[in-house]
Amino acid sequence: MIGKLDPDTLGRVLDRTGASSADLLTGAAYGEDAAAIDLGDGETLVVSSDPISLAADRAGTLGVYVACNDVAASGADPEFLTNVIFLPEENDETLATLTEQLDAAADALGVTIVGGHTEYVPALERPLLSLTAFGRTDHHVPTGGAQPGDKLLLTKGAAIEGTGILATDFADDAREAGVDQATLDRATDFFEEISIHPEATHLRSAATAMHDPTEGGVVTGCVELAAASGVDLVVDSESIPIRPETAAICEAMGVDPLRIFGSGALLATVPPAAVDTALDALAGAGIDAAVIGEVRESSNEDGDDSNDGALVLDGERITTAPTDQLYPLWEADA
């Protein structure tokens, strides 16, 4: 088995975790991007941790962006990072590559790496990174804040991260499947767009909820946002932007661009009256975005109040996040 825990198992884990604090505004929960802690005087500390274990070619770069994206999606500016690096063997070249990537990505975001841990773990087959990002805000935006009537926006497009991974980790397979080198080169450049901090900055004053779709792509991101908010997200797949490079590589590799790693895009729910202003602000910053659906009251009919939100995609009600379709490719390549 590979991938995230299912919501029920995760719920059992979270029920056994930690003590409560009156300063905790948003704690660990299915779908929530980050924890929010009240610092007093109207200031909130946002904290999020994320691992990187499979995207070998750009693991350090992705590790920084993915951790910081969750903080940005919560309405904060990422400021500090800790990084933990586990290496399967002593390899100076691998360590140098990872640390150079970590430093360059953090520097590009203006984030300071303040500590962490590094060690060798021979039981591992590949490097494993885990990063924790910290940021402060006076306007925390939870994943679970979507309201019926809101419109659902997606920036950039589906599978930005997944496309970059396919173009690097699986470049030989993609070429054999008929993808030309020029397409792979353009797709590799998608790694430069993984940060969602710019769009989060423009959307956070208007958004009722924001979420960073990572593992499982846009579909999983919508399922998580819907579950956290207790609402239905009604989405038309034809309205979801998919870049030509993404479409070409995903078709050749036999994967669904809506169900592979989606970092680089931001999901945001915005009240109807603020949609045009939000889209104009994004366009002015050179960030593509589209309205892909709307928020409605949950149509759950089974009476289960613990998780009554869902993604309704082209009329199909989806309550269970799919396994990311890149995982079988890594397993086959192992």
Helices and strands as residue ranges (DSSP letters): H 7-15, E 24-26, E 35-40, E 43-52, H 59-72, E 77-87, H 92-109, E 112-120, E 128-137, G 143-145, E 151-155, H 160-168, H 171-176, H 181-188, G 189-193, H 197-203, E 209-211, H 217-229, E 231-235, G 237-239, H 244-253, E 267-270, H 272-284, E 289-297, E 310-313, E 316-318, H 327-333
